């Protein structure tokens, strides 16, 4: 059973603007500039998802305040279909 406070959003790695963090654009391609972006600690990002312009899924826990990114993984599949990962 999925936790209602955990959800997955598409993103694209922008790059490393601060030491130890990767900037990820959330919902890339929706709108003309000004897309929201989050600075995520590198330790939460899979090794194969750390290069700029990599399409990723961002797992977010909104049960914590402020919302907390818990994992970032590379998208290897249809971007219209969210990954089927167990969420406890």
Secondary structure in CASP SS format (residue, H / E / C, confidence):
PFRMAT SS
TARGET T0000
AUTHOR 0000-0000-0000
METHOD secondary structure of the structure
MODEL  1
X C 1.00
X C 1.00
X C 1.00
X C 1.00
X C 1.00
X E 1.00
X E 1.00
X E 1.00
X E 1.00
X E 1.00
X E 1.00
X E 1.00
X E 1.00
X E 1.00
X E 1.00
X E 1.00
X E 1.00
X E 1.00
X C 1.00
X C 1.00
X E 1.00
X E 1.00
X E 1.00
X E 1.00
X E 1.00
X E 1.00
X C 1.00
X C 1.00
X C 1.00
X C 1.00
X C 1.00
X C 1.00
X C 1.00
X C 1.00
X C 1.00
X C 1.00
X E 1.00
X E 1.00
X E 1.00
X E 1.00
X E 1.00
X H 1.00
X H 1.00
X H 1.00
X E 1.00
X C 1.00
X H 1.00
X H 1.00
X H 1.00
X C 1.00
X C 1.00
X C 1.00
X C 1.00
X C 1.00
X E 1.00
X E 1.00
X E 1.00
X E 1.00
X E 1.00
X E 1.00
X E 1.00
X C 1.00
X C 1.00
X C 1.00
X C 1.00
X C 1.00
X C 1.00
X E 1.00
X E 1.00
X E 1.00
X E 1.00
X E 1.00
X E 1.00
X E 1.00
X C 1.00
X C 1.00
X C 1.00
X C 1.00
X C 1.00
X C 1.00
X C 1.00
X C 1.00
X C 1.00
X C 1.00
X C 1.00
X C 1.00
X C 1.00
X C 1.00
END
